[in-house]
Amino acid sequence: MAENKRYPSYLSHFPILSAVVANSTGPVLELGCGDGSTPMLHEICRPTERMLLTVESDRAWMAKFTHLAQPWHEFRIIGHDTWPTQGFENQQPWGVAFIDHGNGDQRHNNLEDFACVDYPVWVVIHDAGGVEHYKLGAGLKMYKHIYKFTDYWPHTYVCSNHKAWK
């Protein structure tokens, strides 16, 4: 598919992710640094010093963003194959969890883990149009509400078990 007219493909989540974060409360979890998402989330969280945790498995890639570190914006490096064993969903009640890390074959684990929490959380997953590629099918079925943001490719989904995104 061709590049979007308004956004390069790696920024196709910008409109919906920024809207979800701006219209929610609670800490923000970013699973995977990004040229677009990390600076954007930093700036949205900056005015109120909203807690933001950015997690990455590629140390060199994360180094591009660590200059943004603040007491309210923490960076954490993890092992490449340990995405599903981190228990992010249990570390605290997140307001938003953004899943866009480079270990795509493990994204479904994070999606499934957040479906089982007992607190309201918005789960935003980039590249969700590749449901088969990322094995997201079973995880998506665990959510009561899925908003499919398909204005730009690749698609981004907003998942929730507490209410629908409108």
Secondary structure, 3 states (H helix, E strand, C coil): CCCCCCCCHHHCCHHHHHHHHHCCCCCEEEECCCCCHHHHHHHHHHHHCCCEEEEECCHHHHHCCHHHCECCEEEEECCHHHHHHCCHHHHCCCCEEEECCCCHHHHHHHHHHHHCCCCCCEEEEECCCCCCCCCCHHHHCCCCEEEEECCCCCCEEEEECCCCCC
